[in-house]
Amino acid sequence: MKKIINIFSAIVLSLFLTSTSNAVEKWDMPMAYSATNFHSQNGVMFADAVRIATGGEIDITVHAGGSLFKGGEIKKAIQTGQVPIGERLLSGHQNESLIFGTDSIPFLATSYADSDKLWKHLRPELEKILDKQGLVLLYGVPWPSQGLYFNKEINSVADTKGIKFRSYNNSTARIAELMGMLPVQVEAAELSQALATGVASSFVSSGATGYDRKVWEHLSHFYEVNAWLPRNYVMVNKKTWNKLSEKNRNIIMGVAKMAEAAGTARSEQLSGWYLTQLAANGMTVTKAQGQLRTDLESIGKTMSDEWISNAGSVGKKIIDGFKSE
């Protein structure tokens, strides 16, 4: 991680030394997660690096925690030009195209190495979709692997019937249905309130979300499932992008590559630490095993088959490319 940050800094410095300051463009960058979350911190580093590397010509201000736009509103705000840039959970848009949910196929890519390999095949297809939507993809960073949060011990899917389950995309809503739970759409910024008021009492996410939202105040158990590593992605309005000088476009893309590498390294570095913090704050943290694991793998097989059968030739191309390596 430190090595990547040092390389990041060196590249930024070299770009700065070759840049000249002209008219300043001020960009607001909405992000859905709290300012202390590693995605938001990485976004601030990206913004600072762009500002320095462009000689102050592109001045990006990060608005974390859904303070400018809620998570579900960010992509539309960028498309309509309300803001030029922003970050959103990739799978939050799989209602538009199943391709957005590729990284949320259960038990397909369950490690950082596999997540990167899947991203290599997913990104070119995603760029084509975003281009048609008036957007340009800059970078994507994975969350730590996903697990299940409950307020009681769970030994099998039979124990989850009727539980109110916070969903944040089509995949998590489908998980709830297959486990006999009741899906409730809740954005990350609203999660703490939803748990406190009983709107939801379970969800699937990484240890990062649990730590950020101090879910030990409301829930008691976290089950490591290692189901998938969903990505957040940063995109920019295509019209805004095309108005930039070629020099600044190249600079931003270069900084974006480093932000992706640094953010991914930070995610992996923190993945185990988050779980130790959940345990340190009184939660029971354990691996999903026995009947629960068997049930979850069966559900994962169902969801994987559904995705592949509905994702068409593009989906097949991505999965075949991933599995061929």
Secondary structure as GFF3:
##gff-version 3
##sequence-region A 1 325
A	DSSP	alpha_helix	2	17	.	.	.	ID=ss1
A	DSSP	beta_strand	25	30	.	.	.	ID=ss2
A	DSSP	alpha_helix	38	53	.	.	.	ID=ss3
A	DSSP	beta_strand	58	63	.	.	.	ID=ss4
A	DSSP	alpha_helix	71	79	.	.	.	ID=ss5
A	DSSP	beta_strand	85	89	.	.	.	ID=ss6
A	DSSP	three_ten_helix	90	93	.	.	.	ID=ss7
A	DSSP	three_ten_helix	98	104	.	.	.	ID=ss8
A	DSSP	alpha_helix	112	132	.	.	.	ID=ss9
A	DSSP	beta_strand	135	142	.	.	.	ID=ss10
A	DSSP	beta_strand	147	150	.	.	.	ID=ss11
A	DSSP	three_ten_helix	157	160	.	.	.	ID=ss12
A	DSSP	beta_strand	164	167	.	.	.	ID=ss13
A	DSSP	alpha_helix	170	178	.	.	.	ID=ss14
A	DSSP	beta_strand	182	185	.	.	.	ID=ss15
A	DSSP	three_ten_helix	188	190	.	.	.	ID=ss16
A	DSSP	alpha_helix	191	197	.	.	.	ID=ss17
A	DSSP	beta_strand	202	205	.	.	.	ID=ss18
A	DSSP	alpha_helix	207	212	.	.	.	ID=ss19
A	DSSP	three_ten_helix	215	217	.	.	.	ID=ss20
A	DSSP	beta_strand	221	224	.	.	.	ID=ss21
A	DSSP	beta_strand	231	237	.	.	.	ID=ss22
A	DSSP	alpha_helix	238	243	.	.	.	ID=ss23
A	DSSP	alpha_helix	246	280	.	.	.	ID=ss24
A	DSSP	beta_strand	284	287	.	.	.	ID=ss25
A	DSSP	alpha_helix	290	310	.	.	.	ID=ss26
A	DSSP	alpha_helix	312	324	.	.	.	ID=ss27
###
